[in-house]
Amino acid sequence: MGAASSVWKPPAAGVWKINVDASVQRGVGESIAGVLRNSSGVVYWCFANRCVGIFEVYVAEALTLEKGLELGRMHGIDNVVLESDSQLVIRALLHPKLDLSYFGKVIRNISDQGRLLGDVIFSWARRQANTVAHKLACFAFSCDSPFFAFHVLDTVLGAVKSDLQASH
């Protein structure tokens, strides 16, 4: 895994990018979130979901990738970069080992879903390049139920605009 950019980079033409992030707040819970954008940076959909259960942050990050991939498959996305700011999870996907833990099971499921989807690239991004997904994960703590939208939320509009300005 090479050096990652500090700004969001759009995928190549004809490729989609799903940025995901998780947040864990001790005593409050976990949240997962993601955003799908095209090569122009236009948001196609976003999701945010508060989770039930006690997860370590790396497990929550893996579950976020799994959910992003699942939603991508449901919406017919077959040429995608799946990007997370969790180096540990991206390394586990790029260099799989036998892991019988729950985390290992989630990693295997992500890999299996990726093969079904077709052309999937797993990529690590610095937190600064994953701001939209991070803001969505924080937003999820204010939601009583899972959130899915085919538009940009006001909560992340400024971050989307900043990404577009920085990527040009």
N, C-alpha and C positions, 0 to 999 in steps of 0.2 A: 504494500500500500504506500503510494508515494505521497508527496506533499500535497496538501489540499489547499484550495483557495480560501481566502477570507471573505469573499463575496459570492453570492449566488450566481451560478453560470447556467445559462439555458442549455438544453440538450441540442444535439444536431437536428437539422431539418428532418421531419418525418419521425422523430423520436419524442416520446413523452418522458417527463420526469415526475416522480412521486417523492417529495420530501416528507419525512416523518420525524416525529419526536415524541418522547414520553416525559412525564414529569411525576415525581414522587414527592409528596409532602407528608412527612411523618405525622401521624395522628389524624390525617385528613384522608389520604388514599393516593391512588394513582390515576393518571390520565394518559390517553394516547391520542394522537392527532396526526393529520397529514393533509397534503395539498397536491393535486395533480395539475401540472402546467405543460403547455406545448413549447415548441422551440422559440416562439415569440414571447414567452413568459406569461401568456394569458392563462388565467385560472379556469380550469374546466370543472373541477369540484374540490370540495374540502370536507374533512370530517373531524369531529372531536368527540371523545367518549370518556366518561369517567369510569374507572374500573372498580370492581369489587374483588377484594382479595389482598393478600400481603405479598407483594413482589419486590424483589431487589430491582434496582433501576435497570440493570442490564436485561432482566427478564421482561420488564415493561417495554424497553426499547425493542426487543425481539418481537414481542406481541404486536407492536406498532407496525413493524415491517410486514408481519404476517397479514394484518388487517389491510394495509395499503395494497399489498399484492392481491388479496382476495377481492377488494373493490375494483382494482384494475382489471382483473379477469372478468368480473361481473359486467363491466362496461366495455368489454371487447378491446382492451388495450393490450397489444401484443409486442410492442417494441418500446421498452421502457428502461430508464435508469431509476433504480430505487436507491435513494440517498438518505443516510442517517448520520447524525453526529456522534454515534456510538462506535468508536474504533473496535471495541471488544466484539460487538455483534457482527460488524462487517468482516473482521478477521475470521470469526467462527464460520461465516458463510463462504469466504474465499478459501479457507484452509480447514475443511471439515475433518473432525476426528470422532471416534466413537465416544459418545457422551450419553450416558443412560439417565441423566437428570432431566427434569422438566424443561430446562433451558435447551438441552440437547434435542429433545423431542420437537420443540418449537423450531429450532434451526433446521432439522431434517424436514419438517413440514414446509418451511419457507423454500428450501431447495427443491422439494418435490413440486410445489406450486409454480416455482420459477421455470422448471422444465416443461410443465404443461402450457405455460404462457408463451413460450417461444424464446425470443431474444430479450433476456433480462440481464442487466449489468448492476451489480451491487457496488455502491460507491460510498466512501466516507467524505463528509463535509465538516468543516469547522463549525462550531456553534454560530459564529457570526454569519456564515453562509446559509444557515438553516433557521433564520429568524421567524419566517412566516409559520413554519410548523411548530416552533417553540411557543410562539404567541397563541397559537390554536390550542396547544396542550395546556397552557395556563388558563385559557378561556374555558376549557372543559370543566374546570373545578366549579364554575358558576352554572353549569348545566345540570338540570335534574334528569335528563334523559339523553341518549346518544344523539348527536347532531350530524346531519349530512346536508350539504347545499351545493347547488350548481351555480354558485356565484361567490364573489369575494365578500367576506364579512367586514363590516366597518372596523371591527377589532383589529384586523390585519391589513387593511387597505394601505396604510402608510408604509408598512414593511414591504408589501408587494411593489409599491411605487419606487421605494428605495432600491429594491433588487433590480428593477428594470433600468433605473438610471445608472446603477453601478455596472450592469452587464453590457452597456453600450459604450 
